[in-house]
Amino acid sequence: MNALVFHAVKSPLVLEVRPALAPAAGEVVVQLRAAALNRRDYWITQGMYPGIAPPVVLGSDGAGVVVRTGEGVDATWLGREVIVNPGLDWGDSQAAQSTRFNILGLPRDGTFAQEVAVPAAQLHDRPPHLDWREAAALPLAGVTAYRAVFSQGGLRRGETVLITGIGGGVATFALQFAVAAGANVYVTSSSDEKLARAAALGARGGFNYRDDAWAKRAAAEMPAPNLIVDSAGGPGYASLITLAAPGGRIVNYGATAGPPEKLDLFKVFWKQLRLQGSTMGSPADFAAMLAFVNEHQLKPIVDRTFPLSEGNQALAQMQTSPQFGKYVLTIAPNL
Ligand SMILES: NC(=O)c1ccc[n+]([C@@H]2O[C@H](COP(=O)([O-])OP(=O)(O)OC[C@H]3O[C@@H](n4cnc5c(N)ncnc54)[C@H](OP(=O)(O)O)[C@@H]3O)[C@@H](O)[C@H]2O)c1
């Protein structure tokens, strides 16, 4: 089987032929139809991720068909069309992951390959309304957005939410989820075109964060947000504290722009804000996310697809983030 293998930081992934995978006890082998990229894959190739241990097949997201089952696995999985929950060994607490938590695609070989071996407990049926590319785009970003918006963010119908950097894979899911939940959604982006695309998906307004006066405009043009969902941090974080409604929540699942330059704790306590971290999600979050996607018939936004052999080109695109939604690698021919 072909696999796109990470050997060294800042070196291209190498397409290699590897032996077909044999499932260990409790595991299955999924023949992948499509995989999807996450910023995590890019951070790893740049050496900006903990625990880098090459060689490893990157890729946390995949969708395909179960072709082999290991000892002790229910044989009815054979032939089923599945997606894979990439969060392994979450543990027993809904509040936070265990110290054993790890993510498919480092340290364990991931989905940028024709086959992946995973514990059977990670499998879920492919949502019937999604094609292979859409199904592959869902897992990691979908569960991260779901936990940030609902499990940690506690979003309720009628509330106002601000989602930053709307071109991001997780952010586009957060937008779709919040709109489906009946919230008033506003967004930020570095691109007016992406703001227009967000409006087409139901955002009520948007602000270009490259404009120094964006936060002043936002304060004047939108209700103060009850919930802010952010993955940038950095210098712009101070504006989020200023914009949040009294009693509001700010959920961070990333810090793409680094730590906040300043954290005005006076505003935090006087406004009774809650600053909340969030990372991917528990098995319960994943199941709830899937149920929500099925109930509302939501479709992941796939910006562009590349064949597996062009995975390096897809990763290179992530340097400047021109995307709106997800990059997908097609693995099966004629997809
Ligand atoms: N904790 C977790 O479990 C978890 C899970 C997934 C992702 N993450 C982290 O979350 C971040 C986003 O991940 P992703 O996969 O959604 O990435 P992505 O699809 O590559 O999205 C990147 C987007 O981030 C936005 N952005 C960049 N700099 C920004 C800034 N200064 N202010 C506001 N927005 C900015 C841009 O939006 P515009 O193009 O609209 O400007 C860009 O398109 C990454 O840091 C990632 O490592 C964490």
The ligand as an SDF file (V2000), in Angstrom:
LIG
                    3D

 48 52  0  0  0  0  0  0  0  0999 V2000
   -6.7340   22.1610   20.4940 N   0  0  0  0  0  0  0  0  0  0  0  0
   -7.1300   21.3740   19.5170 C   0  0  0  0  0  0  0  0  0  0  0  0
   -7.6450   20.2840   19.6850 O   0  0  0  0  0  0  0  0  0  0  0  0
   -7.0080   21.8950   18.1230 C   0  0  0  0  0  0  0  0  0  0  0  0
   -7.6870   21.2310   17.0860 C   0  0  0  0  0  0  0  0  0  0  0  0
   -7.6070   21.7680   15.8160 C   0  0  0  0  0  0  0  0  0  0  0  0
   -6.8560   22.9200   15.5990 C   0  0  0  0  0  0  0  0  0  0  0  0
   -6.1840   23.4980   16.6200 N   0  0  0  0  0  0  0  0  0  0  0  0
   -5.4020   24.7190   16.4110 C   0  0  0  0  0  0  0  0  0  0  0  0
   -6.3210   25.7220   16.0070 O   0  0  0  0  0  0  0  0  0  0  0  0
   -5.7240   26.5590   15.0070 C   0  0  0  0  0  0  0  0  0  0  0  0
   -6.5540   26.5020   13.7270 C   0  0  0  0  0  0  0  0  0  0  0  0
   -6.5680   25.1630   13.2510 O   0  0  0  0  0  0  0  0  0  0  0  0
   -7.2480   24.7690   11.8660 P   0  0  0  0  0  0  0  0  0  0  0  0
   -6.9560   23.3410   11.5950 O   0  0  0  0  0  0  0  0  0  0  0  0
   -8.6620   25.2390   11.8380 O   0  0  0  0  0  0  0  0  0  0  0  0
   -6.3230   25.6430   10.9270 O   0  0  0  0  0  0  0  0  0  0  0  0
   -6.4710   26.1380    9.4520 P   0  0  0  0  0  0  0  0  0  0  0  0
   -7.6100   25.4240    8.7880 O   0  0  0  0  0  0  0  0  0  0  0  0
   -5.1470   26.0440    8.8570 O   0  0  0  0  0  0  0  0  0  0  0  0
   -6.8970   27.6810    9.6700 O   0  0  0  0  0  0  0  0  0  0  0  0
   -6.0240   28.7190    9.7120 C   0  0  0  0  0  0  0  0  0  0  0  0
   -6.8300   30.0040    9.8080 C   0  0  0  0  0  0  0  0  0  0  0  0
   -6.4750   30.6690   10.9880 O   0  0  0  0  0  0  0  0  0  0  0  0
   -6.8440   32.0220   10.8250 C   0  0  0  0  0  0  0  0  0  0  0  0
   -5.8500   32.9140   11.4200 N   0  0  0  0  0  0  0  0  0  0  0  0
   -4.5260   32.9030   11.2220 C   0  0  0  0  0  0  0  0  0  0  0  0
   -3.9520   33.9230   11.8940 N   0  0  0  0  0  0  0  0  0  0  0  0
   -4.9650   34.5790   12.5290 C   0  0  0  0  0  0  0  0  0  0  0  0
   -5.0320   35.7260   13.3690 C   0  0  0  0  0  0  0  0  0  0  0  0
   -3.9380   36.4120   13.6980 N   0  0  0  0  0  0  0  0  0  0  0  0
   -6.2480   36.1060   13.8380 N   0  0  0  0  0  0  0  0  0  0  0  0
   -7.3630   35.4170   13.5150 C   0  0  0  0  0  0  0  0  0  0  0  0
   -7.3520   34.3370   12.7040 N   0  0  0  0  0  0  0  0  0  0  0  0
   -6.1710   33.9170   12.2200 C   0  0  0  0  0  0  0  0  0  0  0  0
   -6.9220   32.3090    9.3230 C   0  0  0  0  0  0  0  0  0  0  0  0
   -8.2710   32.6770    9.0290 O   0  0  0  0  0  0  0  0  0  0  0  0
   -8.6090   33.6840    7.8100 P   0  0  0  0  0  0  0  0  0  0  0  0
   -8.0570   32.9950    6.6030 O   0  0  0  0  0  0  0  0  0  0  0  0
  -10.0880   33.7660    7.8250 O   0  0  0  0  0  0  0  0  0  0  0  0
   -7.9250   34.9720    8.1050 O   0  0  0  0  0  0  0  0  0  0  0  0
   -6.5400   30.9640    8.7170 C   0  0  0  0  0  0  0  0  0  0  0  0
   -7.2750   30.6580    7.5570 O   0  0  0  0  0  0  0  0  0  0  0  0
   -4.3010   26.0360   14.8380 C   0  0  0  0  0  0  0  0  0  0  0  0
   -3.4610   26.7670   15.7130 O   0  0  0  0  0  0  0  0  0  0  0  0
   -4.3910   24.6030   15.2910 C   0  0  0  0  0  0  0  0  0  0  0  0
   -3.1630   24.0840   15.7220 O   0  0  0  0  0  0  0  0  0  0  0  0
   -6.2470   23.0030   17.8700 C   0  0  0  0  0  0  0  0  0  0  0  0
  1  2  1  0
  2  3  2  0
  2  4  1  0
  4  5  1  0
  4 48  2  0
  5  6  2  0
  6  7  1  0
  7  8  2  0
  8  9  1  0
  8 48  1  0
  9 10  1  0
  9 46  1  0
 10 11  1  0
 11 12  1  0
 11 44  1  0
 12 13  1  0
 13 14  1  0
 14 15  2  0
 14 16  1  0
 14 17  1  0
 17 18  1  0
 18 19  2  0
 18 20  1  0
 18 21  1  0
 21 22  1  0
 22 23  1  0
 23 24  1  0
 23 42  1  0
 24 25  1  0
 25 26  1  0
 25 36  1  0
 26 27  1  0
 26 35  1  0
 27 28  2  0
 28 29  1  0
 29 30  1  0
 29 35  2  0
 30 31  1  0
 30 32  2  0
 32 33  1  0
 33 34  2  0
 34 35  1  0
 36 37  1  0
 36 42  1  0
 37 38  1  0
 38 39  2  0
 38 40  1  0
 38 41  1  0
 42 43  1  0
 44 45  1  0
 44 46  1  0
 46 47  1  0
M  CHG  2   8   1  16  -1
M  END
$$$$
